[in-house]
Amino acid sequence: MIAPAPMVPGAPGTETEPPRSEPEMLAALSRIGEERYHSLHPFHRLLHDGELDHGQVQAWALNRYYYQCSIPRKDLTLMARIADVDLRLEWRSRVIDHEGDMDGSGGLARYLQLCERLGLDLDYVRSCAGLLPGTRFAVDAYIAFVRERSVLEAIASSLTELYAPAIHRERIAGLSRHYAWADDYALAYFKKRINQARRDVDFGRAWVLRNARTRAEQDAVLDAVRFKTDVLWAQLDALHSAYVEPRRIPPGCFVPQPRDQEHAA
């Protein structure tokens, strides 16, 4: 049986500083995004500026799939540890967004449209056989974090969604401008996710601000968001090392086939 998770981190001892005000917490969360979000990573700059060849984009899409298909696993792990029925019901919509309802027409299906447009074998993508070790380790660390930490920290780790709508808009604009395959069908996941992420983050941000009552709990929230930015950054580090510079692809991982770069113009 899975025991309910503690709502907040364990008692930290004597508080030496007062809690941050809500505007101070929001400012601290914004600073994390400005300094650490993976939109700043060189790999994303290359992707959004049309500087990656077809095989490099395939490698990105294939590795990102493991993150995408693990988000529902992460959310279900969290739900299994939440004792509050109302909170579980609220969180359930995230799983449906990604996996769909009975028809399965959720975000994962839309994401596979991108992989299809890129000419990847979808069975191979779903198998996750060609993943970089860095991708697997980073994503698995995220699931372990949600499994082992308090509900407050687990929910706080999702607050990188604060920064997601901007990167989705940037990605849609950049890919559409530079790559011939980047049509509405290929980019359906990212276009749909803009509004979903905004809705999810409104709930998550309000819940965290309401439940992080002490300075130590607020520090735990900020640390959880920093951890999540590390998870995202580490995945791009692995991609950059394997497929951009120094181009050392680990044994057994996806190896792109030579092909001319596909620019729209």
PABA-460455 format. One record per residue: residue in one letter; y, x, z of N, C-alpha, C, O, CB in turn. Coordinates in steps of 0.05 Angstrom, whole numbers, plus 5000, padded with zeros to 4 digits. Glycine has a CB too. Layout:
% residues N
AYXZYXZYXZYXZYXZ/...
***
This chain:
% residues 265
M497650175000500050005000502550185000502650385014500049815024/I504550104984507050254983508850155005509649925006508450224955/A509650335023511450255045514250225035515150375018511250465068/P515750035046518550005038520150265044519650395064519949775052/A521950335027523550575030525750525051526650295054524750665004/P526650735065528950705082531350625065531650725042529550955098/M533150465075535450385059537450605055538550635033536850145073/V537750775075539650995074538251255083536151235095542250945091/P539351495077538151735087537851745117539251595131539751975077/G536151925127535751955156538252025170540152135158533652155161/A538251985196540652035213541552325210539952505215540051975242/P544052375202544952655197546052795222546653025221547052655176/G546252645244547452775268550252675271551052465261547353075266/T551852825285554652755292556352765267556352965252555752935314/E557852555263559752545241562252705248563452665269560552255233/T563052885230565453055235567752965218570053035224564853345230/E567252805198569452705181569252405177566952305178569352845153/P571452275174571351985170570351915142570452085124574151855175/P569351675138568451595111570751605091573051575099567251315112/R570151655066572151635045572951345041571251165045571051765019/S575351305032576151035024574850974997573851154983579251015022/E574850724989573650654963575050804940573650904923573850354959/P577750814939578950974917578151264918577851384897581950954919/E577751374941576851654943574051694932573451884919577051754972/M572251504938569551514928569551484898568151634884567851304941/L571051304887571151264858572251514845571351584823572851024851/A574251634857575351884845573352104846573152264827577951964861/A571752124868569752334870567552294849566552484837568452334898/L566752044844564751984824565852054796564352164779563951684825/S568351994791569552054765569652364760569152454738572451944763/R570252514781570352804778567652924771567453104755571352934804/I565552804782562852904775562352874745561353054731560652754791/G563052634734562752594705564452784689563452884668563452304698/E566852824697568653004682567753294682568253434663571452984694/E566353374703565553654706562653704697561953924690565953734734/R560853504699557953554698556453384679554053434674556853524725/Y557653174667556052994650555153134625556553314615557652744643/H552853064614551653214592553053174566552353294546548853134589/S555052994565556852984541558253254536559053304514558852764545/L558453414557559753674554557853894544558754114538560853754581/H555253834542553354044535553754134506554253954489550453944540/P553454384500553754474472551854334452552554294429553254774470/F549454264461547554124443548753854434548553784411544854084456/H549953714453551153454445553553494426553953334408552053304470/R555053704431557253754413556253804384557353704365558954004423/L554153964382552954014356551853754343552253704319550754224358/L550553594359549453334349551553154339551453044317547753204371/H553553104356555652914349557553014328558852854314557252844374/D557753274324559453384303557953434277559053544258560653644312/G555453344275553853374251552953654244552553714221555453264229/E552653824264551954104260548954154263548154384259553554274279/L547453954269544554004272543153924246543953734232543353834295/D540954074239539454004216537453774223537353694246537954244205/H536053674203534353444207532253494228531753324245533053364181/G530953724227528853784246529953804275528553724294527554044239/Q532253904278533453924305534053644316533653594340536054094305/V535053464299535453194308532853054314532652904334537053034286/Q530753104298528152994304527253084332526152924347526053074282/A527553344338526753454363528153314386526953254407527153754365/W530753264383532353124403531252844407530852754430535353114395/A530852694385529952414388527152404401526652234418529852284360/L525352584392522652584403522652644433521252504448520952784388/N524152844441524152914470525652704486524852644509525553184474/R527752584475529152384490527452134494527851994514531752304475/Y525552084477523751854480522351864507522051654520521651844458/Y521652104516520252124542522152024565521251894584519352414548/Y524652094563526551994583526851694580526751554601529352124578/Q527051594556527351304552524951144563525350944577527651244522/C522551234557520251084566519651114595518150964607517751164549/S520951314608520551364636522551204653522151174677520751654643/I524651114641526650954657525350704669525850654692529050874639/P523850544654522550314667520550404689520350264709521050154646/R519150624685517450734706519050794731518150744753515850984696/K521350914727523050984750523950724764523950714788525551144740/D524750534748525750284760523550134775523950014796526950104739/L521150124763518949994777518050144802517250014822516549974758/T518350404802517750564826519750484848518950454871518050864820/L522250464841524250374860523750094870523850044894527050394848/M523149914852522749634860520449604879520449444898522249464835/A518349774875516049754893516749844922515249784940513749934882/R518949984925519750084951521949924964522749984987520650374949/I522949724950525149554960524149314975522549164964527049474937/A524949285000524049055015525648805010524648585014524149125045/D528148835001530048614997529348474970529548594949532948724996/V528448224972527548084948529848044929529448074905526447814956/D532247984939534547934921535248194905535848174882536947844937/L535048414919535648674905533448734884534148824862535748904926/R530948674890528848714871529248534846528948634823526048654883/L530048284851530548104828532748204810532648194786531147824838/E534848304823537148414808536248654791537048684768539448494827/W534648824803533849074790531849024767531649184749532649274810/R530448804769528448734749529548714720528148784701527048484756/S532048634718533248604691533348874676533348874652536048494694/R533449094691533549354678530849414664530849534642534149574698/V528649334676526049374664525849204639524849304618523749314684/I526748954640526648784617528348884595527648864571527448494625/D530748994602532549104582531149324565531449334541535049214594/H529549484579528249714565525649634552525049714529527749934585/E524049474566521349424555521149154541519249094527519349424577/G523248984544523148714533521548534552520448614572521848714506/D521548274545520048084561517248074548516248284540521447794561/M516047844546513347824536513047924507510948014499512347534539/D515247904492515147984464515548284461515148394439517147834448/G516348424482516648714480518948814464519149054457514148834469/S520848634457523048714440525448814457527648694456523948474423/G525049024471527149134488528249394477527949464453526149174516/G529549544495530849794486528950004475529650154457532249904509/L526450014486524550214475523950164446523750344430522050214492/A523549904439522949844411525349914394524950014372522349544408/R527749864403530149934388530350244385531150344365532649814400/Y529650384407529850674405527850784385528550984371529350794433/L525550664383523550764363524550714335523550844316520950614368/Q526450534331527650504304529050764296529050834272529550264303/L530350894315531651144309529451354300529851494280533151254334/C527351364315525151554308524051494281523351674266522951554330/E523751234275522751154249524551254226523651364206522350854247/R527151204230529151284209529051594205529651684183531951194217/L528451734226528352024224525752134213525352374209528752144252/G523951944206521452024193519352134212517452264203522052224173/L519652074237517652164257515251974257515551734253518852184285/D512852074262510551914265510751774292510751904313507852084263/L510851514293511351364318509051394338509551394362511851074312/D506651414328504451454346504651724360504051754384501751434331/Y505551924345506052194356508252184377508052304398506652394334/V510352044371512652014390511651884415512151984437514951844377/R510251664413509251514436507251684453507051654477507951254428/S505851854440503852024454505152224472503852324491502052164434/C507652294467509152504481507652774480508052944498509552414511/A506052814460504453054458506153294451505453524458502353024437/G508453254437510053484429512453554447514253704439511053434402/L512453434471514753474489515053764497513153924499514353314514/L517553844501518254094513517554084543517953874555521154174509/P516554304555516054294584518454234600518354094620514954564593/G520854334591523254274606523953984606525053884626525554424594/T523353834584523853544584522053414604522953244620523253434556/R519453474604517553344621518253404651518253224667514653434615/F518853654657519453724685521953584695521953484718519754024688/A523953574678526453444687526153144692526953044712528653494666/V524853014673524452724676522652654699523152474714523352604650/D520452804702518652764724519952814751519352674771516152934721/A521853004752523353054776525052814783525452754807525053304774/Y526052674763527752444768526052214780526852084800529052344742/I523652174769521951964780521052034809520951864826519451934763/A520552294814519852374841522152334860521652254883518952674841/F524552384852526852344868527052044877527451984901529452414853/V526651864858526851584864524451494882524751314899526851414838/R522251624879519851554895520151654924519051534942517351684882/E521651864928521552004954524151964970524051984995521152294950/R526351894958528851874972529451594982527851414976531151974955/S531551554996532351295006533151114983533751214961534651315026/V533250854988534150664968536950724959537650714936533950374978/L538650794978541450864972541551094952543051074932542950934998/E540151304957540151534939538951474912539951554892538751774952/A536751314912535451244887537351074869537451124845532851084893/I538650884881540450714866542950884857543850854835541350474882/A543851054875546151214868545551404844547351464828547051384892/S543151494842542451674820542851534792543051674772539551764822/S542851274792543251124767546251114759546851014737542150844769/L547951204776550851174771551951354749554351344743552351214796/T550251524737551151664713551751454691552951524671549051864704/E550851214695551550994676554550944675555550834656550050734684/L555951034695558851024695560051164670561951074659560051144720/Y558651384662559751544641558351484614559251594593559251844648/A556351314614554651274590556151124567555751214544552251124597/P557650914572558850774549560450964531560450934507560550554558/A561951154543563551334527561851504509562551544486565351504545/I559651614520557951794503556551634482556051734460555951944521/H555751374488554551214467556451164444555751174421553550944479/R559051104451560951054429561451314413561651304389563650964441/E561551534427561951794413559551854395559851954373562352024434/R557151804405554751854390554551674365554051774343552251814408/I555151424369555051234346557051324324556351334300555750944355/A559451394333561551484313560751744300560951774275564251514327/G559751934315559152194304556752194286556752304264558652394326/L554552054294552152044278552751884252551851964230549851914293/S554151664254554851504231556451664211556151624186556351254239/R558151834221559951984203558452204188559052264165562252104219/H556552334202555452584192552652564180551852744165555452784213/Y551052354186548252344178547652094162548351874171546452364203/A546452134139545851904121543951704133544151464127544752004095/W542151784151540151604162541251434184539951244193537851764173/A543751494193544751364218546051094211548551064212546851544231/D544450894205545450624199545150454224544350544245543850504175/D545750194221545550014243542749994255542449974279546549734235/Y540750004238538049994247537350234264536150204286536049984223/A538150474256537550714271539050724298537950824317538250954255/L541450614298543150644322543150384339544850354356545950704313/A541250204334541249954348541049984379542349844394538949774338/Y539450174388539150224417541850284429542650164449537150444422/F543250474418545750564430547950354429549550324448546750824416/K548050194407549949984405549549764426551449664438549949864377/K546949694430546349484450546849584478547649434496543349404447/R546349844482546449954509549349974520549649984545545250234510/I551349974503554049994513554649774533555649824555556049984490/N554149524526554649294544552649284567553449204589554649034528/Q550149344562548149344583548849544605548749484629545349394572/A549649784597550349994617552749904633552849954657550950254602/R554649774620557049684635556349484656557349484679559149574616/R554549294649553649094668552049214691552549154714551948874654/D550249404684548649524705550349684724549849684748546549704692/V552249834714553750004731555649844749556249934771555350204714/D556549614740558249444757556749374782557849384804559149194741/F554249294778552649224802552049464819552449454843549949084793/G551049684807550249914822552550044837552250124860549050124803/R554850064824557150174837558050004861558550114883559550204818/A558149744858558949574880556949594903557749594926559249284871/W554349594897552249614917552449874933552349874957549549584905/V552850094919553050354932555550374949555450464972553050574911/L557750284939560250294955560050124980561150195001562650194938/R558649904978558249725001556349835022556749785046557349454992/N554349985013552250075032552450355041551050435060549650035018/A554150515028554550795038556950785057559250805049555150995014/R556250745083558350685103559450935117561650935126557250485123/T557751135120558651375134559251605114558551585091556451475154/R560551805124561252035107558652165097558452245073562952245122/A556652195114554152315106552752155084551652265066552252355130/E552851885087551551715067553051735040551851745019551551425076/Q555751755042557351795018556752065005556552084980560251775024/D556352275021555652535010552952524996552552644975555552745033/A551052375008548452344996548652204969547252274950546552185015/V550452004967550851874941551852064920550852074898552951644945/L553852224927554952414908552952624900552752714877557452554920/D551352714920549152914913547152784895546052924877547853004939/A546552534898544552394880545652384852544052424833543952114891/V548152334849549352324822549352604810548752634786552252204822/R549952804826549853084816547053154807546653284786550853284837/F545053074823542353124816541653004788540453134772540353014837/K542552754784541952624759543352764736542152784714542852324760/T545752864740546953014718545453264712545253354689549953084725/D544253384733542553624728540053554711539253704694541653744755/V538853314717536553224701537353204672535753284654535552954712/L539553084666540453044639541153314625540453364602542852854637/W542553484640543353744629540953914623540854054603545253884649/A538953914641536554084638535054014612533954184599534754054662/Q534953754606533653674581534953794556533653884538533553374578/L537653804556539053924533538854224533538754344512541953834534/D538754354557538254634558535654704544535454894529538254734587/A533554544550530954594538531054564508529954724493528854404550/L532354354498532654314469534254544456533454644435534054054464/H536354624468538054834456536455094454536555234434540654874473/S535055164475533455414476531255404455530755614441532355454503/A529955184452527655164434528455134404527155244387525854934441/Y530554984399531154914371533855014360534354984336531054614369/V535555134377538155234368538255534372538455684352540455094382/E538255624396538555904403537155964430538055844449541555994404/P535256134431534256324411531956214393530656364380533256574425/R531555954393529455824377526655914384525055994367529955874347/R526155914410523355974419522055714427522455614449523456174443/I520455604409519055354414516555414430514855574421518355204387/P516155294453513755344469511255254454511355074438513955204496/P509055384461506455314448505855014451506154904473504155474459/G504954894430504054614431506254404428505754164427502754564456/C508754494426510954314424511554254395510654394376513454424438/F513154044390513953954364515254184348517054324358515953714365/V514254224324515354424306516454284281514854174266513254644298/P519054274277520154134253519254264227518854504226523254134254/Q518954094207518354194180520954254166522854104169516553994164/P521054464149523554534135524554294118522954164104523054774117/R527054254120528254034104531254074104532454174123527553754117/D532554004081535454034079536853854100535853634106536453964050/Q539053954110540653794128541553544115542453554092542953964139/E541353314129542153064117544852974127545052834147540052844124/H546853044112549552944118550252714100549352704077551653174115/A551952544110552652314094554452394070554552254050554052104111/A555952604073557852694052557552984047558953094030560752624060/
***
